């Protein structure tokens, strides 16, 4: 199961990348004395576009074979086995999944609504005690 980014988040990266790539040649043509800093718009534009492509293809989270994985372009992928989760905390709408040695923070504000519903369903099905899960109401 793939937990997707909101389209607004994706499109903002695309637009910022395109704007930077449009500004870059204008800046280079305007300056007669070129320095390394004059190429910064190209670099920023390419990074935003790479980030957009990566986010579209890899999504925010993946849940497969009992493992939840948070994807990141810059190599900071985090994995956590669902069976190893012993605490789920909810603060300001975001979730923090904790195991003995790993902590995974999930920002719900950047997740598409349909994907967020699927994520909550998966997390609520975990067998956790009442005091360690926000999904179990105290009766």
N, C-alpha and C positions, 0 to 999 in steps of 0.2 A: 504494500500500500504506500502510495506517495502522498505526502502532506505538502501541498503547494503554497507558494507565495501568493499574496494578493496581487492582482493585475496592476494596481496602482504602484506598488513597490517596483515591479518589473519595468513598467513603462517609464518610471522616473529615471531609472538607470539608463535605459535606452535613450531617452531624450537628452539627459546630461552628457552622455557619450557623443551623441550626434552634434549637439551644440558646441562641445569642445573641439570636435573635428572640423566644424565650420569656422570657428574662431581662429584655429591654428594657422591656416594659410594667410588669413588677413593680417595676423600679427607678424608673420614672417615677411610678407610683402611690404608692410609698413616700415619695418626697421631696416636700416642700412647696415648697422653694426650688429651682427648676430652673435649671441652668446648661447651657452647651453640652456639657460633659463627660457629662452625664446621657444624652445621645443616642448615646453611643459604641457601646453594644451594638447599636443599630439599624444603625449604619454597619458595624460588624464583621460582623454577621449578613448584611447585604446583600452585602458584599464576598465572604464565603465562598460564598454561594449563587451569585453571579455567576461566581466562579472554578470552582465545581462544574459549572455549565451549560456554560461555555466548554470545560473539559477534557473533558466528555462528548462535545461536538459536534466539537471540533477535534483531540483526541487529543494525545499527546506529540510524536510525529514523523510526518511524511508523506514518503514516497518516491514521487515521480512524475516521469516524463519525465527521468530521470537527475539529479534534484535531491533532496537530502535537506533537509528544513525542520524546525526545532525551533519549536514554537508556544508562545507565552506571551501571557497575557491583557493584560499591561501594555505591549505593543508592542515587546517585545524578541525578535522573530522573527529567527532566523538561517537563512540558506540557504547551501548549499554544493553545487556541482556534483560528482557522484560522480567524474567524469573528472578533476577538478582535485585530488582527494585524493592527496597524495604520501606521507603517513605516518599510520598508525593506531597509537596507543599504548594499552596496557591497563594501568591502575593501580587496584588495589583493586576490581577487577571492573567499573570504569567505562571507557568508551572516549573517547579524544580523537582527533578527526579533524582533520588539519591539511592546509592547502593553503599556497600561497605567502603569501597575505594574510589568511586566515581560519582560525579555530580553533573547533571545535564540540565541546563536551563533552556526553557522553550518560551519564546516570545509569541504570545497568541495574537498580538496586534498586527503581525505581518502575515498571518495565515488566512487563506481563503476560507470563507464561512463553511462550505461543504466539507472541506478537509478538516476544519476544526471540530466539526461534529463527529467525524470518523475518529479523530485522535482522542476525543473525550470518551467515546464509546470503548476504544481499546484500553485506555487507562482505567476506566471505571470497572472493567471486567477483571482487573488484577485482584488477586486474593490478598488484600491487605487488612490489617486491623483498623477499627474505626478511627482511632487516634492518629493513624499514619496516612490517611487518605481524605481528601476534601470531597470525595464522591459519595461517601457513606454518611447518611444523615443519622443523627442520634435521636432515637425515639423515646 
